Amino acid sequence: MAYTFKLPDIGEGVAEAEIVKWLVAVGDTVVEDQPLVEVLTDKASVEIPSPRAGKVSQLGGAEGATIPVGAMLIEIEVASGGASAPAPSKVAAASAGAATATTSSPAAAPPARVEAVPAARQAAKEHGIDLATIAGSGPNGRITLEDVERVLEGGAEAAGPSAPGGSALEERIPLRGMRKKIAEHMALAASTVPQFTFVAEADMTAVVAHRKAARARAEAEGIKLTYVAYIVAALVPALAKYPLLNASLDHKTQEIVLKKHYDIGIATATDEGLTVPVLHGADRLGLFAIAREIERLAAAAREKKLALNELTGGTFTVTTTGAKGGLLATPIVHLPQVAILGVHAITPRAVVRDGQVVAREMTNLSLSLDHRVVDGQVGADFLYEVIANLEDPARVLREAK
């Protein structure tokens, strides 16, 4: 008999998910807990497992399609009597710790949801147009606002897909998956936040020396001791001293929310784009523990094994430009936070100390701020506090595990 498995609720506030990649096809035989599909929400990329063993008879949408929670995700032919509700714990566990299964029962599949951008859906509703009569010109046939406007202007209702480039000199890549989420989030941040960036030099000579002395011991404990760990350790006391940097702005209540916990987002490059896993409770960790957690989160991000709670709740973010560090950048504030710190290459530079030109290990730090919450003076004071902690690391470092 046919068992209809609906898209489960995979996180508080998540109403829909994009199908990134099907891991099975119609006709495939699957076993219970076998990964079926990779989906992407506003919060995380997760794999959803099969709640039943059987043969796949129908898929709920094409790759790139967005479906709401509760809609048919997949239909599986199962042996008679084997279609009882799935065990929520199994669905939840296999979704990288991020998904919670909803109870599903055999039922007819709901009508296919017409894929359309929100503006097109709203315009069609206002003018009484059936979206099912319009052929979309967007990626994977998604209906755009322009498609609806063509109908309103008397154009053909069956608009074909947009033509690809007229020659091999062009290639069109659908904006989907992680890249699409990054684009949406960055556009929202740039259009919402009046942000500015303050840049200052930091003398990392003491940090470089400390890391050199501690590296062998860290490696013996299986820890990769990076400079980012030192940055996080220096941030926490500075955030405690300047709480406006560890805050968010509640638009509904028009209140600035000061966070009394220190959960640091670490921007991490993956094959699909930039992900920001969160190091929770940084104030409770020593240097080695911070380094160990950063390495674990980075690996989980690249392997798509982050739990939902490891992608949410950040209060401040650190981003680095990696091996090609450059001089400075203007990182974009990661909503709903109000500040992000960019860390650049550490290189020997000629600087003046006590009237003498000497070589010191220097870096530039770029602090981008939400000007609605943080003024320039407060931002500058905060950054110089971070720099003071880095230039005298003994005042903030705890190597306890």
Secondary structure, DSSP 4 states (H G I P E B T S, - for coil): -EEEEEPP--STT--EEEEEEESS-TT-EE-TT-EEEEEE-SS-EEEEE-SS-EEEEEESS-TT-EEETTSEEEEEE--TT--SPPPHHHHHHHTTT---PPP--S-PPPPPPPPB-HHHHHHHHHTT--GGG----SGGGPBPHHHHHHHHTT--SSPPPPP--SSTT-------HHHHHHHHHHHHHHHH--EEEEEEEEE-HHHHHHHHHHHHHHHHTT----HHHHHHHHHHHHHHHSGGGSEEEETTTTEEEE-SS--EEE-EEETTEEE--EETTGGG--HHHHHHHHHHHHHHHHTT---GGGSS--SEEEEE-TTS--S---PPP-TTBSEEEEE---EEEEEEETTEEEEEEEEEEEEEEETTT--HHHHHHHHHHHHHHHHSGGGT-----
